[in-house]
Structure formats: C-alpha cells, structure tokens
C-alpha cells in the first residue's frame, strides 16, 4: 500500500539565505491524508516560512500524489526542467503499490505550476469538455490543456 511519506530536507531561504531542515512531503495518499490534499489544492504543500526572517518561500521538489479510486490514479509533479524524472518515479510508484495498483492504473506528469488548478477540478470531466487549446493570453490554461491531452492519451493507451 502506498502511504503518505515525508522526509527531512535542507532548504535555504531565498530572502535571507538562512538554511534549515523542513519536513518535505514526497508522497501524498489523498484517501489517507485529506489534510495534505487540501495543501496540494491550495498550492501550499511546498510553501515554508523561514525560521529566521519569517518570509515565505517555496521548495520545488518532485511530489507524488496518489489518488486511489480516482482519475488519474497518481500524478507526479515536478518542475518542467525535471520532467525526465517522471518515468522512473512512475515505475517506482507502481512497484510500491504492488497488488494495490489498479489494472490499467494511470500515472500522469504535471508541472508544479498547475497543481492548485488541477487538483480542485474534475479532470475526467475537463478531458471531455476542453478540446480546443486556449488562446495565447492564458499560459496557465495552456499548460492545463496540455496536461488534459496527456491524460486523454494515457487513457486511450490504458496506461
């Protein structure tokens, strides 16, 4: 079974340079920890307050959100530049789940930038509704549209 898991990570404040160790969630099981799902939905799961100056900063590290019984079954969030980590993380996730992984279970990649938007929405409904790429004036909407296209392809492929 996949359980929510954090590990201590060293982080440096972007404002004053102070370094400290923070608990960094690496895996969130949405059924097990709805409180962490709310942090994913409001975009604060990677937000920390500096212990010296008090200013808030973000740490962008990979995050796996496991959504048992939902669609997609799991999402791997990274920065765009770290997208190459996705196949390895997806494979590890399937291995960790073992027998708990549903047949045809879907793992998708998502950039951190759309995390708050995507996790508040019904992705399956959006896949059916949003079939035309948005205009150039909505870059976040374009990224979400690309994510939906990836979801459509994964569902057709049964992966």
C-alpha positions in Angstrom: 0.0 0.0 0.0 1.2 3.5 -0.8 1.2 5.7 2.3 1.9 9.4 2.6 5.6 10.0 3.4 7.8 12.9 4.2 11.5 13.3 4.7 13.6 16.0 6.2 15.2 18.2 3.6 17.6 21.1 3.9 16.2 24.3 2.5 17.7 27.8 2.1 15.6 30.9 2.4 15.5 32.8 -0.9 15.5 36.1 1.0 18.0 35.9 3.9 20.0 32.8 3.0 19.3 31.0 6.3 19.3 27.2 6.0 17.2 24.9 8.0 15.7 21.4 7.8 12.0 21.1 6.9 9.7 18.1 6.5 9.1 17.7 2.8 6.2 15.6 1.7 7.3 13.2 -1.0 4.2 11.1 -1.4 0.6 12.1 -0.6 -2.1 9.5 -0.4 -5.3 11.5 -0.8 -7.5 8.9 0.9 -5.2 8.6 3.9 -4.4 12.3 4.3 -7.2 14.7 3.1 -5.4 17.5 5.0 -2.4 17.2 2.7 -4.7 17.0 -0.3 -6.1 20.5 0.8 -2.5 21.7 0.8 -2.0 20.4 -2.7 -5.2 22.0 -3.8 -4.3 25.4 -2.4 -0.7 25.2 -3.6 0.9 25.4 -0.1 2.3 21.9 0.3 5.8 23.2 -0.8 5.5 26.5 1.0 7.6 27.2 4.1 8.3 30.1 6.4 11.9 31.0 7.1 12.8 30.4 10.7 15.0 33.5 10.8 13.3 36.2 8.8 9.8 34.8 8.7 9.3 35.3 4.9 7.6 32.6 3.0 9.4 30.7 0.2 8.7 27.6 -1.9 10.7 24.4 -2.4 10.0 22.8 -5.7 10.9 19.1 -5.4 9.1 16.1 -7.0 5.9 15.2 -5.4 3.8 12.1 -6.0 0.1 12.4 -5.3 -1.6 9.0 -5.1 -5.3 9.2 -5.7 -6.7 5.7 -5.0 -10.1 5.2 -6.7 -9.8 8.5 -8.6 -8.6 9.5 -12.0 -5.7 9.7 -12.6 -4.6 7.2 -10.1 -1.5 9.1 -9.4 0.2 12.3 -10.5 3.9 13.0 -10.4 4.6 16.8 -10.0 8.0 18.3 -11.0 9.3 21.4 -12.4 9.4 21.4 -16.2 13.2 21.0 -16.2 12.9 17.8 -14.1 10.3 16.1 -16.3 12.8 13.5 -17.3 12.4 12.0 -13.7 8.8 11.1 -14.5 9.3 7.5 -16.0 11.5 6.5 -13.0 9.1 7.9 -10.4 6.1 6.4 -12.2 7.7 3.0 -12.3 8.7 3.1 -8.6 5.1 4.1 -7.7 3.7 1.1 -9.5 6.3 -1.1 -7.7 5.5 0.3 -4.3 1.7 -0.2 -4.8 2.2 -3.8 -5.8 -1.2 -5.6 -5.7 -2.9 -2.3 -4.7 -2.2 -0.8 -8.1 -5.4 -1.0 -10.2 -5.4 -2.8 -13.6 -4.9 -0.1 -16.2 -4.0 2.5 -13.5 -2.9 5.8 -14.8 0.1 7.8 -13.7 0.5 11.3 -15.2 3.1 14.0 -15.1 2.1 17.5 -14.1 4.2 20.7 -13.7 4.0 22.3 -10.3 2.6 25.5 -11.9 -0.8 24.0 -12.4 -1.1 21.9 -9.2 -3.6 24.1 -7.4 -5.8 24.4 -10.5 -5.8 20.7 -11.5 -6.5 19.3 -8.0 -9.5 21.4 -7.5 -11.2 20.3 -10.7 -12.7 17.1 -12.1 -10.0 16.1 -14.5 -12.1 13.5 -16.3 -14.9 16.0 -16.9 -12.4 18.6 -18.2 -11.0 16.0 -20.6 -14.4 15.8 -22.2 -15.1 19.5 -22.1 -11.8 21.2 -23.0 -11.0 20.0 -26.5 -9.8 23.3 -28.0 -6.5 24.8 -27.0 -7.0 28.2 -25.2 -5.7 31.4 -26.6 -2.2 32.8 -26.1 -3.4 35.1 -23.3 -3.8 32.3 -20.8 -0.5 30.5 -20.3 -1.6 28.5 -17.2 -4.7 27.4 -19.1 -2.5 26.2 -22.0 -0.4 24.1 -19.6 -3.5 22.6 -18.1 -4.8 21.9 -21.6 -1.6 20.1 -22.4 -2.0 18.1 -19.1 -5.5 17.1 -20.2 -4.2 16.0 -23.6 -1.6 13.8 -21.8 -4.5 12.3 -19.7 -6.5 11.6 -22.8 -3.6 9.8 -24.5 -2.9 7.8 -21.4 -6.5 6.7 -21.0 -6.6 5.7 -24.7 -3.4 3.7 -24.2 -4.7 2.1 -21.0 -1.5 3.0 -19.1 
